[in-house]
Amino acid sequence: MKPEARLVQRLGGEDLWNITFINYSPASSHFHLYVIDVWQDIREPQITLHEDNKTGIVSLPLSETLHFADENAAWYILETIDTRFRSLHPVHVSRAIIGPYENKYRVKPETVPALDIARTLIAEDPTTNILRFARQYAYAPNHRTVDEELRQIVAKENWRDEMIVCKGAYAPRVSQALLGRNVRIIEM
């Protein structure tokens, strides 16, 4: 899904935009879902208001920038946007990484290693499916001036939640196999 921008608020020289989009990474077979809130000033607009006065058109340079690797933390996404575009001041990003979907048909387990418990359960029951999901979050609560340019103060903590979706019958075994890891098990 291409980046879509929605105008949230106008404040004279700055507009608050909410950008949503989905990318697919063929290398890892993961989907990346993003929600980014960004203030834009009037100097070099990267989002222009559509004629409906509610949605925005995202520039090609910004759209091309919005491709990040699985390993990139959410704070890195904010910092990259802030550094590359003078007029953009990102304040929030949420990213969901969906995948891998582990089942008997998974063809490239070498890109992201399969969970040991997934291999065990699939060997016992070929209809077993396990979906991994990670949620990342970062925000920039304030800004500072650097070389006469505004730069966001990005909190560099790696706020991340991981979840595994599996059959309810296997949830206790999956949970036991992942003891010590900060992972939530969601039963389907």
KATA-V117500 format. One record per residue. N is the residue number from 0. SS is DSSP state (2 for helix, 1 for strand, 0 for the rest). Layout:
N/SS + N/SS
This chain:
0/0 + 1/0 + 2/0 + 3/1 + 4/1 + 5/1 + 6/1 + 7/1 + 8/1 + 9/1 + 10/1 + 11/0 + 12/0 + 13/1 + 14/1 + 15/1 + 16/1 + 17/1 + 18/1 + 19/1 + 20/1 + 21/1 + 22/1 + 23/1 + 24/1 + 25/0 + 26/0 + 27/0 + 28/0 + 29/1 + 30/1 + 31/1 + 32/1 + 33/1 + 34/1 + 35/1 + 36/1 + 37/1 + 38/1 + 39/1 + 40/1 + 41/0 + 42/0 + 43/0 + 44/0 + 45/0 + 46/1 + 47/1 + 48/1 + 49/0 + 50/0 + 51/0 + 52/0 + 53/0 + 54/1 + 55/1 + 56/1 + 57/1 + 58/0 + 59/2 + 60/2 + 61/2 + 62/2 + 63/2 + 64/2 + 65/0 + 66/0 + 67/0 + 68/0 + 69/0 + 70/0 + 71/0 + 72/0 + 73/2 + 74/2 + 75/2 + 76/2 + 77/2 + 78/2 + 79/2 + 80/2 + 81/2 + 82/2 + 83/2 + 84/0 + 85/0 + 86/0 + 87/1 + 88/1 + 89/1 + 90/1 + 91/1 + 92/1 + 93/1 + 94/1 + 95/1 + 96/1 + 97/1 + 98/1 + 99/1 + 100/1 + 101/1 + 102/0 + 103/0 + 104/0 + 105/0 + 106/0 + 107/0 + 108/0 + 109/0 + 110/0 + 111/0 + 112/0 + 113/0 + 114/0 + 115/2 + 116/2 + 117/2 + 118/2 + 119/2 + 120/2 + 121/2 + 122/2 + 123/2 + 124/0 + 125/0 + 126/0 + 127/0 + 128/0 + 129/1 + 130/1 + 131/1 + 132/1 + 133/1 + 134/1 + 135/1 + 136/1 + 137/1 + 138/1 + 139/0 + 140/0 + 141/1 + 142/1 + 143/1 + 144/1 + 145/1 + 146/0 + 147/0 + 148/1 + 149/1 + 150/1 + 151/1 + 152/1 + 153/0 + 154/0 + 155/0 + 156/0 + 157/0 + 158/1 + 159/1 + 160/1 + 161/1 + 162/1 + 163/1 + 164/1 + 165/1 + 166/0 + 167/2 + 168/2 + 169/2 + 170/2 + 171/2 + 172/2 + 173/2 + 174/2 + 175/2 + 176/2 + 177/0 + 178/0 + 179/0 + 180/0 + 181/0 + 182/1 + 183/1 + 184/1 + 185/1 + 186/1 + 187/0
